[in-house]
Amino acid sequence: MKSDSPTPVVASLRVQQLLQKLHALSDVEEKSWSQRFFYLTRLVRFLVFGEIWSAAADEHMRDKFVALDRDKCQFIYLLTRSVGACNVIEAGTSFGLSTIYLALAVGQNVLLQRKIAAGTTSLTGKVTATEKEHAKAVKARLHCKEAGDEVEPWIELREGDLLESLKVDNGVPERIDLLLLDIWTPLALPTLKLVQPMLKCGAVVITDNVGIAKLLYREFLEYIRNPENGFRSLTLPYSGGLELSVYLP
Ligand SMILES: C[S@@+](CC[C@H](N)C(=O)[O-])C[C@H]1O[C@@H](n2cnc3c(N)ncnc32)[C@H](O)[C@@H]1O
């Protein structure tokens, strides 16, 4: 969605400039012919062979941003602030662009809540970020470090397959306020089911590209849109469709 409004994101000039730089790099990559050709090939392979994902697709994406657009990141930042989320899981971190927005919001929420509770420093929170590609995790760490104190202390990046790294006995908080699902489509439902027992009542789940990849998300959407599974859900008209779901079991 195009908007003329100024960014709602509270951050130092240095972090704003870093975000702009990363979005610009990501935009160039997404608009490149090779990336467009890749998406077209994926579509054809799905229609002809029913192939949802492949090792070759993984290989192609190994050094790509595939980051959320600015407007989605800004929306997610503001949503995270508005629900006061302190414990967030990000399924799919890539180079850490959306992670920086989440960490800004979580850090600001925690500091606000500490202030309200008269400086109780035991109040804390974090973004549990996940990335299976080592090279991407290295870059994400560099970007978060570059963002500095407003961001880096609020992130715990777990490398490896999130279906392992997010198990609760691995030290993931037991009460999750917000889950961002920005992951390859076959992983969306298994990730949701893994995290669901940790979601607090009223927790928010955001899932990217549910419109454009509707067929690939079929089982996931059937699950999250069925109130018997505890969620109330609607699709927001961002590019590709952004599913906003609230856990109300
Ligand atoms: C769409 S990108 C995430 C983009 C990021 N949220 C952003 O906006 O900057 C999805 C990422 O999920 C990672 N991924 C795929 N399968 C994974 C798995 N099983 N465990 C952890 N990460 C995985 C991919 O390597 C890829 O970097």
The ligand as an ORCA input file, in Angstrom:
! r2SCAN-3c Opt
* xyz 0 1
  C      10.950    -14.546      3.381
  S      12.495    -14.791      4.143
  C      12.401    -13.822      5.609
  C      12.521    -12.347      5.373
  C      12.561    -11.490      6.634
  N      11.424    -11.752      7.480
  C      12.573    -10.025      6.288
  O      11.494     -9.452      6.071
  O      13.660     -9.433      6.236
  C      12.331    -16.437      4.777
  C      13.605    -16.950      5.425
  O      13.296    -18.168      6.093
  C      14.459    -18.982      6.067
  N      14.083    -20.374      6.331
  C      13.571    -21.276      5.453
  N      13.363    -22.462      6.053
  C      13.727    -22.316      7.345
  C      13.742    -23.185      8.473
  N      13.321    -24.449      8.393
  N      14.174    -22.692      9.664
  C      14.600    -21.393      9.761
  N      14.615    -20.530      8.719
  C      14.192    -20.978      7.532
  C      15.008    -18.762      4.673
  O      16.373    -19.100      4.586
  C      14.722    -17.289      4.443
  O      15.855    -16.504      4.711
*
